[in-house]
């Protein structure tokens, strides 16, 4: 199993969710660039990513050091296509594609909300900082921490986290956001 397919699967699981979007994300359009790290008992990997979100649809590119293994995911919560160059590696329901390639699954559809600095639904244990930003919460079995809030678009007045860490059992997903454009 390719380490890039593993990271792609992580993104798919975090993106897709039974066809349901958070009400605050319906019609959301944005671009996020950064790095992701996935750590568990079986792996410790990092990759660069570029995530384009348009409503329920996404287009995610993932690549390693010096652009190696550039892989693309396109789709929505119901169907995804994973490709490398002109070759389609997998297509189908996001949870099935990830389960097939990983042998386990993670929560789905939450990442699009987390990238914007908010929970997907109604989380438990919210922690709010002095600026009124959500910095931690529990959602779908994940303990999520958001930090290093920045105003990515100058003079937008909106602050997104530059770092997101999500932990569940013995695994952790860390996202470092370099660029966020709406």
LONU-717689 format. One record per atom (N, C-alpha, C): residue in one letter; x, y, z. Coordinates in steps of 0.02 Angstrom, whole numbers, plus 50000, padded with zeros to 5 digits. Layout:
AXYZ/...
# end
This chain:
X500434994250000/X500005000050000/X500455006250000/X500335010649955/X500725016749949/X500575021450007/X501095024750032/X500985029450086/X500545035250063/X500555036849999/X500135042249974/X499405040149972/X499265033949955/X498575031549958/X498325031750029/X498755030250077/X498565030650147/X498355037750164/X498765042650146/X498595049650162/X497975051950123/X497905049750062/X497305051350023/X496695048650059/X496755042650083/X496185039550118/X496015043550181/X496515046050215/X496385050050274/X495975056250254/X496185059550201/X495815065450179/X495105063750159/X495025058250124/X494345056250104/X493905055050164/X494165051550212/X493765050150271/X493585056450308/X494045060950311/X493905067150346/X493425071550307/X493395070750242/X492975075050200/X492265072550192/X492175066150179/X491525063650159/X491095061950219/X490455062750214/X490025060950271/X489315059750247/X489125053850236/X488435051950225/X488025057150189/X488335060950145/X487985065850105/X487735071850142/X487955073050204/X487705078550244/X488245083650256/X488085089950243/X488555095450257/X488315099350316/X488775102250353/X488595106750407/X488215112550378/X487665114750409/X487285120450382/X487715126550370/X488225127650411/X488655133550403/X489135132750345/X489165126850314/X489635125750259/X489295124950192/X488635124850190/X488295123950127/X488495129450079/X488725127450020/X488925132249969/X489615135249981/X489975132950032/X490635135650047/X491115134549990/X491505139649974/X492015139149922/X492665141849951/X493195137849949/X493835140149975/X494395135849949/X495005138249960/X495615134649943/X496055134550005/X496315128650022/X496755127850079/X497385124250054/X497965126650076/X498595123350061/X498975122350126/X499325116750131/X499715115450191/X500025108550192/X500125105950252/X500415099350263/X499965095450309/X499975088850300/X499615084350345/X500095078950369/X500015077150432/X500395071650461/X499915066750492/X500025060350480/X499605055050507/X500065050450547/X499875049450611/X500265045150654/X499815040250690/X499995033950686/X499655028750725/X500145023050735/X499915017350758/X500365011750772/X500695009150708/X500375010150651/X500635007250589/X501035012250546/X500935018750556/X501245023550510/X501415030050544/X501865033650513/X502055040450533/X502255043950469/X501775047250436/X501885049950370/X501655057150365/X501975060950319/X501775067750306/X501725068850231/X501315073650211/X501245075450141/X501015082650136/X501135085750079/X500865092350063/X500175091350032/X499745096550038/X499085095950006/X498835102749982/X498395102449933/X498025108249908/X497295105949903/X496855109149940/X496155107049946/X495715112649919/X495355111149865/X494865115949838/X494165113249855/X493775117349889/X493095115449909/X492615120049873/X492085117249843/X491565121149811/X490895117849828/X490555120549878/X489945117349901/X490115110549930/X489765105449906/X489915098649929/X490495095449892/X490705098349836/X491235095349796/X491925097449819/X492405092849810/X493095094349827/X493565091849773/X494145094949771/X494685092949727/X495315093549770/X495605087949788/X496175087949834/X496785084949798/X497345088449802/X497975085849776/X498425084649836/X498775078949835/X499235077049888/X499895074949855/X500455077149885/X501095075149858/X501625075149913/X502155071449900/X502705070949948/X503265075649932/X503845074149959/X504445078049949/X504595079149875/X504735085149856/X504905087049787/X504355085149737/X503745085049759/X503175083649714/X503065076349698/X503425071849732/X503355064749717/X502665062049736/X502435057349696/X501815053849711/X501195058149708/X501185063349667/X500615067849663/X499985063949647/X499505064449692/X498885060749686/X498305065549693/X497765064149657/X497185068749657/X496555065049677/X496155068349719/X495505065849739/X494985070949718/X494485068549683/X493935072949663/X493285069549680/X492795073449700/X492145070449716/X491755074449766/X491335070749803/X490915073549855/X490805068249908/X490335069349952/X490225064650007/X489975057849984/X489705057449924/X489415051149900/X489875047149855/X490325050549819/X490755047049772/X491415050849765/X491945046949759/X492605049949751/X493005046049699/X493435049649663/X493895046549616/X494595048249638/X495025043349643/X495725044149661/X496135042749599/X496555047549580/X496955046549519/X497665049049529/X498105046349488/X498795048649485/X498955049449411/X499075055549390/X499165056949319/X498515055349283/X498545051449230/X497945049449193/X497645042849218/X497975039749267/X497755033249292/X497265034049351/X496675031049344/X496185030949399/X496365025049443/X496515026449507/X496705021149554/X496115018049589/X495615022149603/X495015019649638/X494445024549628/X493835021949630/X493245026049626/X492685022549664/X492255026549694/X491695023649731/X491525027749792/X491165024649837/X490975028049899/X491595029349941/X491665035349967/X492265036950005/X492425032050061/X491925030050099/X492065025450155/X492305018650129/X492025016250074/X492235009850046/X492935010250018/X493085015749983/X493755016549953/X494285016550009/X494145020150062/X494635020550117/X494685013950155/X494125010850168/X494155004550204/X494544999450163/X494444999250099/X494804994550055/X495554995750058/X495755002150054/X496475003750052/X496795003850120/X496415005250174/X496705005950240/X496535000250288/X495954997350279/X495734992350326/X495404995250388/X495315001750392/X494965005050447/X494695011650420/X494255014850459/X493995021250437/X494025026350493/X493985032550474/X493995038350518/X493335042050510/X493185046950552/X492565050750543/X492575054350476/X492005055450448/X491975058450382/X491625065150384/X491755069250335/X491445075750324/X491615081150374/X492015079750422/X492155084750473/X492715089550453/X493155087350411/X493745091450396/X493555098050362/X493055098050320/X492865104350287/X492655109550337/X492335107650391/X492155112250445/X492765114150486/X493165109150504/X493745110450546/X494235115250513/X494325114650447/X494775119150411/X494545126450418/X493905127350428/X493635134150435/X493595136350508/X493865132250553/X493895134050623/X493265132950663/X492865128050641/X492235126650676/X492095119150676/X491705116950725/X491505109850725/X491015108550669/X490935102250652/X490465100350599/X489745100750623/X489625098350683/X488945098150709/X488915101250778/X488645097450825/X488585099750894/X489085095950937/X489675098850947/X490195095450984/X490075095751060/X490445091751095/X490445091851169/X491095095151192/X491075097851251/X491675100351283/X492025105951247/X491645110551218/X491965116151182/X492365120551229/X492955122551206/X493365127451241/X493405133551196/X493245139351224/X493245145651186/X493785150151215/X494195153251171/X494715157751196/X494435164751210/X494865169251232/X494645176051249/X494395179951189/X494565177851129/X494345181151068/X493685178151041/X493415173151076/X492785170051055/X492875164451004/X493485162150993/X493615156850945/X493595150050980/X493345145150945/X493335138350971/X494045135550965/X494335133351021/X495025130751019/X495065123351033/X494525120351059/X494525113151071/X493805110751078/X493705104451059/X493045101351066/X493115093851053/X492595090151070/X492565083051055/X491995082051006/X492135078550952/X491625077350901/X491735070650868/X491205066650867/X491225060050835/X491805055750859/X491935056050923/X492465052050952/X493165054850944/X493225060750916/X493875064050906/X493945069850954/X494545070450983/X494715076251023/X495085081050976/X494805086950965/X495075091550916/X495335097850950/X495935099850931/X496245105950956/X496415110350897/X496235116750902/X496395121650850/X496825127050881/X497345129150845/X497815134050872/X498095138450817/X498465143450838/X498815148050794/X498335151350744/X497805154250768/X497315157450724/X497635163250688/X497465163750623/X497735169150581/X497185171750536/X497265177950517/X496825180950467/X497175179650400/X496965174250368/X497315172250307/X497215177050249/X496615179750243/X496485184750191/X496525191550225/X496975195850204/X497045202350237/X496375206150239/X496255209050297/X495665213250310/X495005209550302/X495005202950307/X494375199250301/X493995199250367/X494365199950422/X494055199650488/X493895192550510/X494055187550469/X493935180550486/X494605177150501/X494605173550556/X495215170050578/X495105162650576/X495545159050542/X495525151750539/X496135149050576/X496075142950601/X496665139950634/X497205138350583/X497825139550602/X498385137550560/X498625130550577/X498375127950634/X498565121150656/X497955117750686/X497835111650663/X497285107550689/X497575100750707/X497435098450768/X497655091850788/X497035088050810/X496915082250779/X496345078050797/X496605071350820/X496385069250879/X496625062850908/X496035058350923/X496145051950910/X495655046850928/X496045040450943/X495915037651001/X496265031651022/X497015032651015/X497335028550973/X498065028950966/X498285032050900/X497865036250872/X498075039450810/X497955046950814/X498355050650775/X498305057950774/X498385060250702/X497985065250684/X498035068550620/X498185075850635/X498735078450608/X498925085350617/X498915088850550/X498575094450546/X498535098450485/X498845105250500/X499345107150461/X499655113850465/X499455117650403/X499085122950412/X498815126750355/X499295132650341/X499535132950279/X499975138450258/X499575143950224/X499035142050190/X498655146950151/X497925145050152/X497495150050162/X496765149050162/X496465154950125/X496105153550070/X495785158750030/X495055157150020/X494625162050029/X493905161150016/X493715164849955/
# end
